Structures are given as C-alpha cells and as structure tokens.
C-alpha cells in the first residue's frame, strides 16, 4: 500500500472515522464480555457493530487507494467472517453431538474478534496498514 493516491492530510477525517468504527467494534466486544451475550454475538448483532459496519460501507470510498483502505477492508471482513462462523455455530448447536464443538468455537471466535479489533486499532494508531504483508 505504499502507492497511496490520497495525500496524508486529506485522510485525517477518514482516519478519525476509522477510530470511531474501531471504538464501536470494541464497545460491542466489551458488551459481549460483560453482558449475557457472547462476544461474537454482540459483535455481529449489537447496535455498535451494526452502526460500525454501515459506516464502513458508507465511508470506504473516501479511502480507496490509501493505507486506510486496508483498515476498512479489515473491519468489514472481521464483521462478515464472524457472521459466517456464527452460522456454523448455529448449525452445530442444534445437534447434540455438535454442542461441545459449538461452545469451543464461540470462545475461539470471541478471542479472534477481540484480536482483530485490537490489532487493527493499534496499526491505525501507528498510521500503518493492517493485514498487509
């Protein structure tokens, strides 16, 4: 992503939005940890993350071709991969044999979501792209 098409000074507003989005996702994780919901469930179905993913889609055109594009893609993928794994969880939980695996999956998924939010937000704070090798 070293081929940024947008000058850094023009990205400050989008970078601020990206912080807000990470904050909303972090709030959803916190609700999952402290509340009756699971982290993954709160992340996908909680109002903070739903607002965050709408903001992702609304604002991502402003960062296309910049290092911030990786953050918007990271946040969107985190949301949709979590959603997909929750579908798998739902299919497992309805079977007696799949229940132990489902509970293990939901714990691992919660940790993965928290990791993605923390890793992305730290990279944003350092003004680095995320998930790029």
Steps between C-alpha positions, in 0.01 A plus 500: 500500500795728452332634188261732683304720265358727771721751684530425873347833602183411307464175693469647851118508492482143370759391759284654773199305367711185504577561869127544568428172319765310699355658815151378411633151433694507830181606680318200348780270620478653849122450503558135408757454777301678771146411393292189452585479130809340353773722360430379146125539543532853638747580223269397215158577645576789736409853401859633529637254243199533271551878497874443448456276195253746344760776554764273342301466181399866500854639548721246324488679164683793661805285574526293184863474391638613837647313795169552681328279245658199672330599828156534347543165324629345828200626695247388239658156468513459876126567516402266215736216596362515854148488357589197286655315796192577708293322235729197541459532877121507458508184290721323754299606805181337368664158504572319824840382374599849380427685825848461658665602173261793466589633845870468426444680169316789665785554750767488228291729279465754782876501553557536124264799481672670793840433341387650166364815666813549713748424220321728256461787743867484600606508135272798441652682797844440345371622160575162342288284273364184662501146368749580227813294475 
